[in-house]
């Protein structure tokens, strides 16, 4: 009893100390290995029989996540043993009645019988087989091996090669010029034995050909690569892109801290404006043994010039005179189930046009279904070339997404009569679409109720009223069971990390929480629920997260946080991917700061206008939002106009630099992390959309790059950058540093992290970086 008696006060002491642990936050506590928070479930997927939900999880906070499973019947969670995990058939393709599934695992093809749960290995080779699908009639598996397509009969097991792409160049007949041709004919005319031997040889060749199967047409790559290789449901037509991928000059990132002790070079991307791959689209008719190049000259608007050329009249006049067709890339075709209709989407290389066509594979003719032209760039959910959403409801009706109304919405098109119908409308976005098994409904994720929420809906393929299936405010990332009876929901709220829920697929269904991931240590602090507000800026309504202290510091300081780009948002009701920053903002509130986190122009979730408002001028409308936000803090929330700081990483670092260089009267201090300092040194895919190419639109680059405005620095600037950053290269911040030195500026400092990439990994680096940020604000904004 005495021992028990002594243990009780000790336990109470431990609880009291534990409860006091987060009476005050510190950078050191926040920036530890994130496992201290708890590891949320991720990568959710269903078993094919819809009885089990699999997900990655790490409740024990081990070195890496493991695979877990929860049974629908009893809701029990178990860790999946390695042999079971290795045998799972994740992803893959189904046959028409979903009784069979074909998958690629470890470079071989496996067939799963979903009725009896058995599987068999179809290939076992050294070469890699990949991208398996079923043929139109379901009796063959089509897959790719190296550059060619193959089919494997499920009945006989016979393997057939469908294409014959060969590397290199076809060897041409040496006797091609007129002189050699005359000499050969003269030899045959003069010598009877030569003539007899030639006749015998040709006769033997004809006899052998009659006895042999028809040889596949040889298609030589000639230094190109074959991509987008597809076959029609009836197996008669193969479509493909031939891509010329000339080597662009890539940049080098030096790695100084290495195991070898030597400085080692990391080869990385090229810069914007470098040589880009070009492709041509072909149709191979297997029955007629012909190859057809689909002409791009039939595309409406193929010669259209961009509007920005008005700023370069000489160049515009030169291009009008040349009248060169723009380069384009074909995607698809997407075949109807009966194989009678094919749809292709085509993107211009300058990304200012996306066309959707029906394709006649016999003659290569294109019939326009939809053209979306954007003088900025084509984008938005379900639209850009990297995440395009096109499919068939039936053999005559295709669906797709477009920003024609200013927001990404869902459309259908009737092939027979050319009738187009819009199914969704409003100032909100369709963010993902899935057609139901019976093809009567769409399952849609959308921010219909608020830009900062994600909900799951059901909608008839004919349009009409939405049926809302989720009920929890925040973000609902839904994985629908194969039988469509259940929703596995990964859900979070602004101050609650992601957890896994299970719900019946019906309106009003009750979501049941399956996982408990956050640690007791994390829950011991009362994390704030930031207020999601909106205010009128110069570009319209702007959304933001607002953190207000209960006891503002006497100097009434404020900090504005700028999230990164790549197309995302942060003024929402779910757990932020910037969770470290979220916790840091709680620390700032504790210290008497007001914090504002703005979804500036180009943030995701707000439609086409917001997305493209930075076209040709980064650091224009997007920076205006930050300045307007600072004014709001002063006018409405009583912030001291002389005590406003700003910070952010990546694009947020770029905006911080532009703020400190061009708005020095608004922002007293700034911390720019992993910042782009000169857009001419960033990558092509992202930058060329927004600023075009440096050689063609130098005006856009000059007014968008901080390095040209460094002389405007007045407040205190902290810059932090990883030295092995392969996204925004360390060279960027070095060049800006040299510029600041030459300008004689002394109110800046640079902190470098020799072993960090763009996204920091080591807790020690995060801690060092944010201690410097906190110190900057404490010293500059509180007196």
Helices and strands as residue ranges (DSSP letters): H 2-20, H 27-30, G 34-36, E 42-46, E 52-57, E 66-71, E 77-79, H 82-87, E 93-94, E 100-105, E 108-113, E 118-121, E 129-134, E 140-145, E 148-153, E 159-161, E 165-166, H 178-190, H 192-211, E 219-220, E 225-231, E 237-244, E 250-255, E 264-270, E 278-285, E 290-293, G 307-311, H 313-322, E 328-335, E 342-348, E 353-359, E 366-373, E 390-394, E 397-402, E 409-414, E 420-422, E 430-435, E 441-446, E 455-460, E 467-468, E 475-480, E 486-493, E 496-504, E 512-513, H 520-523, E 531-537, E 540-547, E 558-562, H 579-590, E 594-599, H 608-612, H 621-637, E 644-649, H 651-662, E 669-673, G 679-681, H 684-691, H 698-704, G 706-712, E 716-722, H 730-742, E 748-753, H 763-781
